Amino acid sequence: MSAAAVPGANCRSPEPNTCQDAVRTLNTLQTNASYLEQVKRQRGDPQKQLEAMELFLARSGLQVEDLDRLNIIHVTGTKGKGSTCAFTECILRNYGLKTGFFSSPHLVQVRERIRINGQPIRPELFTKHFWRLYRRLEETKDGSCVSMPAYFRFLTLMAFHVFLQEKVDLAVVEVGIGGAYDCTNIIRKPVVCGVSSLGIDHTSLLGDTVEKIAWQKGGIFKPGVPAFTVLQPEGPLAVLRERAQQISCPLYLCPPLEALEEGGPTLTLGLEGEHQRSNAALALQLAHCWLQQQGHQDLGELKMSRPSVPCQLPLAPVFQPTSHMRHGLQDTEWPGRTQVLQHGPLTWYLDGAHTTSSMQACVRWFRQVLQCNQRPPSGPEVRVLLFNSTGDRDSSALLKLLQPCQFDYAVFCPNLTEVSSTGNADQQNFTVTLDQMLIRCLDHQRHWSHLDKEQDGPDLWGPPQPSRPAPLLLAPHPPHPCIASSLVFSCVSHALQWISQGRDPVFQPPHPPKSLLSHPTATSGASVLQEAAAIHVLVTGSLHLVGSVLKLLEPSLSQ
């Protein structure tokens, strides 16, 4: 194998200059596409991956015992784990505590992954800690080990160093993938653990059933450390219960949010969507348990009534949320998840749903928001889907779930802000080639075309919709003339230029390339968008896609 194929091989630390220099060097630790495929075929003992992570930690100057000082809240799950972490962090920040928060992936800038008091660490802080860790690892390398950890491992190590050196009161740590063998699982003594809703994702790594995935997720349980989960299907819940018993971990089921609201005000959440109530319920238990373990007094009055929940797990406490808790839930911000941006006649609905269960929740949210905001039409309204899906996810299943939304046009593109990302280190991705991305987008389009032919049923959510505009073919050269009402673009910027037609007051790019309108049906679609009184755009399928869109629609996130 060539040295260039190995992550971290032949890395030389250039002179530190800007945060972007640090990010470009970090990007050299990404596993390139060809090496990633080889690793998947030759996957070794996952336990050795954890041992390697502990070795990297030691080379960086820390021992696993040092992480105990971070008073960690460790959270895993298939959907909602990031939102749960965001709720939890904001609740505890409202208590006046200094919080650290490690999450993935980032949307616009890699600094988002490591937060202090809810804010991405400053560029100068990122640069300082990056080079300090990078040099330490270079100084301690020898011939018996890989000199540098891969991208996510490096950031995990860096987060631990930042949180310790910044003296946070606690750290909320979101698992990357799975749990048992995730590199965050070198944590030995968290204060409390949480498991959000489980479903199918990352099957090539975690297994092809929810039960197998539950076994992986339950790997973060620790002896004597309380853990909480939301109501799960019977099979995976039984696996979590068995894992907890084997590890001697006290596992509790979160009561629904309605039980905590009973006799008090309805809780207002900063994140939209009915599914966020489950995440908020888990976050309240994690924060309540953390405060209790740390000896805090303001915990909320316990309630005597207990909801009836058919489950073999003990029920977590039912308490009256405190003022700090209520404000924390209300103040929570987590971009790219059930987020709405109103830009003139365009309304952008952003949700990084990428599993079947999270996509079902996304569709419910999108349609409910449309219904709640329905007004007497002042002219034609157009619905546009902007979609991409990556990895081993079943894009045809995700697209099928989106069919009831009755989109006029479906647009597919890679998760690239521009065709060339060389000028923006935060957006670079070496784990997949551009050709692979575009082939994937064409596959999405074929799936959509097939589903489009099957769909003739009525809309179950409301009155019959007005007639839709004429279908739009792939521009400029459709591979199959039957592929209707869909477009494939080479980057997000081109997709947004066609969708917005210069009508978005925030997104005002230079003149679009002529190829965007070189096909007659592309021109007719552009006319429809130009004349529409309102354009509703759902962006979903990938958090990376949502991040690339946000970079263009919310320029402040890049500053």
Secondary structure, DSSP 8 states (H G I E B T S, - for coil): --GGGSTTTT-------SHHHHHHHHHTTS--HHHHHHHHHT---HHHHHHHHHHHHHHTT--GGGGGGG-EEEEE-SBSHHHHHHHHHHHHHTTT--EEEE-S--SS-GGGGEEETTEE--HHHHHHHHHHHHHHHHHT--TTS-SS--HHHHHHHHHHHHHHHTT-SEEEEE-SSSSTTSGGGG----SEEEE-B-----HHHH-SSHHHHHHHHGGG--TT--EEE----HHHHHHHHHHHHHHT--EEE---HHHHHTTS-----SS-STTHHHHHHHHHHHHHHHHHHTT-S----B-S-------SS-B---B---HHHHHHHHH---TTSSEEEEETTEEEEE----SHHHHHHHHHHHHHHHHHT----SS-EEEEEEE---TT--HHHHHHHHGGG--SEEEE--S-SSS--TT-GGG---SS-HHHHHHHHHHHHHHHHHHHHH-----SSSS-----------SS--SSTT--SEEE-SSHHHHHHHHHTT--SS---S---GGGG-SHHHHHHHHHHHH-SEEEEEEES-HHHHHHHHHHH-GGGG-
